[in-house]
Amino acid sequence: MHELTIILTDAERDELHDLADAQGRTPEELAHDAVHHHLRVQSERLAALAGRLAQQHAGLLRRLGE
């Protein structure tokens, strides 16, 4: 595991702590879940974009592979 430090405003820190407390979790767990979710969503978005680009340019890609 690796450690990451992020800068939060006082309001963001308070909101994160309040939300974590309400859910019976730690702020670190919530932040980790948020990062994990964001990475998953962005990876899926980029994979879909790459697929669309590959379809749009299939002929060119085929010629480049020859």
N, C-alpha and C positions, 0 to 999 in steps of 0.2 A: 504494500500500500504506500501511497505517496500523500504528502500533506500539501494543501493549497491554502493560501491566505487570501481572503478577499476583503475589500474595504466596503463597509456599509455605513449609511447615515445612521444617526441615532434612531430615527423613525423606523428605518428598515430593520435594524437590530431589534428594536422593541417589538415590532410586528412579527418578526421571525420567532422570537422567544415566546410571545403570546400564543401564536399558532402552535408551536411545539408543545407548550404547556397544555393547551386545550386538547391536543391529540395524544398526550401522554408519551411524547417522543422527545428526543433531543434536537436542538437547532441543527446540529451537525447531520443528523439523520435526514431531516427535511431538506437541507441544502444538497446532500448527496443524492437524494431521490430526484430533486429538481434538475440537477446536472445530468443524471442518468437519463431522465425523461427527455430532456432537451437534445442530448446526443442521439438518442434513438430516433426521435422525430426528424432531426436534421439528416441523419444517415438515410432514412427511408425517403425523404424528400430528394436528396441528391441521387439516390439509386433510381428513382422514378425519372428524374431529369436526364440522367445518363441513358436510360432505356429509350426515352423519347428521342434524344439526339442520335442515338445509334440507329433507330428506325428511320428518322428523317434523312440520315446521311448513309444509309446502308450501301448504296451504289458506290459512293466514294470510298467508304471503308473497304469494300470488296476489292476495288481497283488498287487501293494502296497495299492490300495484302497479297497481290499477285506478283 
